Amino acid sequence: MTTSHTPGTPGTPRTPGTSRTPGTPGETRTPCPTTVLRCPVATVTATTPALLLRSWREDDAAALAEGHRNDPTEPPPGAPAIRNETDGSRWIHLQQQAWTDGTRYAFAVREAHHDGSEGPLLAHVVLKDAAPGSPSAEVGYWTAPQARGRGIAPRALEALTTWAFSTFAPTGLTHLNLLHQVTNQASCRVAQKTDYAYSHTLPPYPPMYPQEGHVHVARAPARPGGAQPRRA
């Protein structure tokens, strides 16, 4: 697996793909699992397809398992073992439950065809620990072996980043963190391409993270009118 280290008021328009959280009316909004993000391209080619990001579904399990079986790279510490379709279904159920709980928003990244149908599974991107009112959250991703080297990860991460800030910046999100082990140079390049600036180096934390880790940070854009979200 190639990954990173791992409120509105009543009457105001809702952000697309969000719903009000049960509780005090109008205080917070949580994303709907039917949220769909799209990455169109001016000219679709075999190596640069249009992308569609949506929540994981049960029928993604076979493609997910195939991607892991064909992955020649060593999975990072703590990565889930997805050896078959049963493992894939179990992992997808966990992502669906986490979305319902509001603790983790995971998207399957599929090739999008011009007729509206979906193509192969290309990647996975996730927003973690993004609670309304929290100034920070973490992003992560995985790219299927056949999609690597095609610019899929930066495009999908950029779409996730834009969505995360548009959804959570109004309730206090100011920055997103991308973490990876220092030996994962591919993740450093993805961070650079998507404006996640290097921040600092973390010490090893064995056994989960036996090596040092890099922390890259993306900041929320300025609000309309020049007002900045509050900083952490």
N, C-alpha and C positions, 0 to 999 in steps of 0.2 A: 504494500500500500504506500503510495507516495502522498504524504500528508504534511501539514504543518504540525508542530509539537502538540503538539496539541495544545398626556391626558387632555383629552379634549374636554370641552364643556358642553352641556346640552344645547343642541341646535347647531353646533359647528359641523362642517363636513367631515366625514370620516376619511382617513387615509385609505387608498385602495388596498384591498387585501387585509383589512383589519376588522376587528369586532370589539365591542365593549366587553370588558371583563366583568363577570358578576360581582356585585358589591355596591359601593357607593356610585350612584349614577354619574356617568361622564368623567370619572376620575382617570381611568386608564383604558388603553386599547391593546388588544392582543391580536397577532396575525392569524388569519384564517388558514387552515390547512389546504384550502383550495387556491391559495395564491399561486400565480404563474408568472414567471419572469421570462422575458424574451431578449435574445441577443441577435438581432438581424445583421446582415452584411449586405453591402452594396452589390457585390458579385459573389454568388455562391460557387464554390469549387469543391473538389473532392477533399482537399486538405483544409479548407476554411468554410465549414458549413454554418448555417444559422443554428442557433442553440435555443433550447427551451428548458427552463428550470422549473420544476414542480416538486411537491412533496412525494416521498417514496410510497409506492404501492406494492401490494402483494405480488402482482405479476412482474415486478422487477427482479424477483429473487433469482431466477435462473441466470439472467444477464450479470447480476452482481456476483454470483458464485463463479461464473465463467471468467469474469475479469480477475478475480483473485487467484483462481487456479492457474491462469496464464501469466501471472505477474512474476517476472524473473528477479525482481528486487526483493531484498530481505525486508519484511515488514518492520516498522518501528516498534520500540518497546510499548507494550500495552495495547497494540492494535488487535482488534477482534479476529479470531480465527474463523474465516468463512470458507469452508472446504467444499460445501455442497449446497443444494437448494434449501435444505432444511435449516442450515446455519444462516443462509441469506434471509429466509423468512423470519427467523428469530430476531435477527438484527434489525430488519425493517419494522417489525412490531415495536421494538424498543424506540426507534426513531418516531414512529407515530404516537406512541404514548408520551414521549418527551415533548412533542409539539403540543399535544393536548394539555400537558402540565405547564407549558410555557417555560421550559428550561433549556430547550434546544430546538433549533429550526433547521432541519436537514432537507436539502434539495437534491433530487436526482437530476443530472444534466444529460439531456438527450439531444441527438441531432433532430432539427426541425425541418420537415419537408415542406415544399411550397404548397402542397395540397392540404396542409394542416395535420397530416399524420406524423407520427414519431418514428425516428430512426434509431440507430444503435445507442446503447448506454455509453456515454463518454467519460463521465466524471461524477463527482459528489462534492458539494460544498455545504458548509454548515456554520450557523451562527450559534454560539454557546454563551450561556449566562447573560443573556440580554433581558434584564428585568426592567420594567418601567421605573424610572427614577435612578437607575444605576448609571454612573458616568462611563463605565467601560464594559466591553464584552470581548469575546475571542472568536476568531474565525479559523476554519480548518478546511482542508480539501483532500481529495484523492483523485487521481487521473487514471483511467483504464489504460493498460499497456498500449493498445492500438491507437490511443488518442495523444500520446506523449509526443512532444516536439512539434505540435501543430498550433500552439498558442491557445489551446482550449482552456487550460487552468487560469491564465490571466483574464480572459474574457468572462469566464464564469465567476471568478472572484470579484471582478469589477462590478458585475451585475448584483451580486450578493451585497457588496459594500454599499452601493447606491441605495438598495432597498433597505438595508439595516439603518442607515442614517435617516432616510425619509420616514421610516416607521418609528424609530426610537429616539431620534434627536429631539423631537418636540417634548419628550418626557425626561430629558436629561442626558442622553448618550452623547459623549464628547469625543470618544476615541475607540478604535478597534485594535486589538492586539493579534499579531500573527507570530507564532512561536515555532521554531524548528531546531533540530540538532545541528551543530556547526558543520557536520559532515554533509548535510543535505544542501549542496550548492544549488540544486534545481529550485528549491524553495526560496533561496536568496534571490534568484533571478526573477521568480514570479513576484516576490515582494517589491523589487525595484520597478518592474513593469506596471505595477498597480498602485504606485505611490504609497507603499507602506515603508516608511523610512526606518533605517536601522536605529534602534534606541540604546540597547545595552546587551551584555552577555550574562546569561544565567550560569551559576556553577552547576556541576553535575549533581543529580539527585537519584543515586542508585537505590534500588535496582531498576526502577521505571525508566529513568533517564541517566544512563551511565556516562554520557558525554555532556560537555557544555552546550548551552542552547542560545540561539539568537532571538531577541525580541524586536519585532518590527511594528511600527505604529502608524495607523492612518487616522487623521483628525477630521472631525465633522466640518463640512463646508460652512462658510458664513451664512447666517440667516438673511432673508430678504431685508433690505434696508440697512445692511451693514452690521446688525446685531450679531454677536457671537454667542454660541451656547456656553454655559459655564464650564470651566475647565476643572479637571480632576485635581 
